[in-house]
């Protein structure tokens, strides 16, 4: 199901420097997000969690509506599906670790 999308890396030093800076920014953002998740997730209520999820969905829909790109949208859809599957598998592992048995899956409406 995972499809790899090839990209041409810039060959000039300025372009490579820009890519390195962007990747470092992404790495740092991922680190900050993970720290925030470790700190806040255990204290989050079910309603807070649901609200955050709905806010993220709203951003997703807003982006798709205002920046349509059929080819880019297909790529984003595939990445989103992949993310949802990986997230579901992670939550299943967490539930299994907490209870010692498989929890009943809850499907959102």
C-alpha positions as CSV (number, residue, x, y, z in Angstrom):
1,X,0.0,0.0,0.0
2,X,2.9,2.4,0.6
3,X,4.0,4.2,-2.5
4,X,7.3,6.0,-2.7
5,X,7.4,9.3,-4.5
6,X,10.7,10.2,-6.1
7,X,12.1,13.7,-5.8
8,X,15.0,15.4,-7.5
9,X,17.5,16.8,-5.0
10,X,19.1,20.2,-5.9
11,X,22.7,19.9,-7.1
12,X,23.8,23.4,-6.2
13,X,25.3,24.1,-2.8
14,X,22.6,26.8,-1.9
15,X,19.8,24.3,-2.7
16,X,21.5,21.6,-0.7
17,X,22.0,24.0,2.2
18,X,18.3,24.9,2.1
19,X,17.3,21.2,2.2
20,X,19.6,20.6,5.1
21,X,18.1,23.5,7.0
22,X,14.6,22.4,6.3
23,X,15.3,18.8,7.4
24,X,16.9,20.1,10.6
25,X,13.8,22.2,11.2
26,X,11.5,19.2,10.7
27,X,13.7,17.1,13.0
28,X,13.6,19.8,15.7
29,X,9.8,20.2,15.3
30,X,9.3,16.4,15.6
31,X,11.4,16.4,18.7
32,X,9.4,19.2,20.3
33,X,6.1,17.6,19.3
34,X,7.2,14.3,20.8
35,X,8.2,16.0,24.1
36,X,4.8,17.8,24.2
37,X,3.0,14.5,23.5
38,X,4.9,12.7,26.3
39,X,4.1,15.5,28.7
40,X,0.4,16.3,27.7
41,X,-1.1,13.0,26.4
42,X,-1.3,11.2,29.7
43,X,-3.2,14.2,31.3
44,X,-5.5,14.7,28.3
45,X,-9.2,13.9,28.8
46,X,-11.3,12.1,26.2
47,X,-13.1,15.4,25.3
48,X,-9.8,17.2,24.9
49,X,-8.4,14.4,22.7
50,X,-11.6,14.5,20.6
51,X,-11.4,18.3,20.2
52,X,-7.8,18.2,19.1
53,X,-8.5,15.5,16.6
54,X,-11.5,17.5,15.2
55,X,-9.3,20.6,15.0
56,X,-6.7,18.7,13.0
57,X,-9.4,17.4,10.6
58,X,-10.7,20.9,10.1
59,X,-7.2,22.1,9.1
60,X,-6.9,19.1,6.7
61,X,-10.3,19.9,5.1
62,X,-9.5,23.7,4.9
63,X,-6.2,23.0,3.2
64,X,-7.7,20.6,0.7
65,X,-10.5,23.1,-0.1
66,X,-8.3,26.2,-0.5
67,X,-5.3,24.6,-2.2
68,X,-6.7,22.0,-4.6
69,X,-4.1,19.9,-6.5
70,X,-5.5,16.7,-7.9
71,X,-2.1,15.0,-8.0
72,X,-0.9,16.4,-4.7
73,X,-4.3,15.6,-3.1
74,X,-3.9,11.9,-4.1
75,X,-0.5,11.8,-2.5
76,X,-1.8,13.5,0.6
77,X,-4.7,11.0,0.8
78,X,-2.3,8.1,0.5
79,X,-0.1,9.5,3.2
80,X,-3.1,10.2,5.4
81,X,-4.4,6.7,5.1
82,X,-0.9,5.3,5.9
83,X,-0.7,7.6,8.9
84,X,-4.2,6.5,10.2
85,X,-3.2,2.8,9.9
86,X,0.1,3.3,11.7
87,X,-1.7,5.3,14.4
88,X,-4.3,2.6,14.9
89,X,-1.6,0.0,15.2
90,X,0.2,2.1,17.8
91,X,-2.9,2.6,19.8
92,X,-3.7,-1.2,19.6
93,X,-0.1,-1.9,21.0
94,X,-0.6,0.6,23.8
95,X,-4.0,-0.8,24.7
96,X,-2.5,-4.3,24.7
97,X,0.3,-3.2,26.9
98,X,-2.0,-1.5,29.4
99,X,-4.5,-4.3,29.7
100,X,-2.6,-7.4,28.8
101,X,-5.4,-8.3,26.3
102,X,-6.8,-6.8,23.1
103,X,-9.2,-4.0,23.7
104,X,-12.4,-3.7,21.7
105,X,-11.8,-1.4,18.7
106,X,-13.7,1.8,18.8
107,X,-14.6,3.2,15.4
108,X,-15.3,6.9,15.2
109,X,-18.5,8.0,13.4
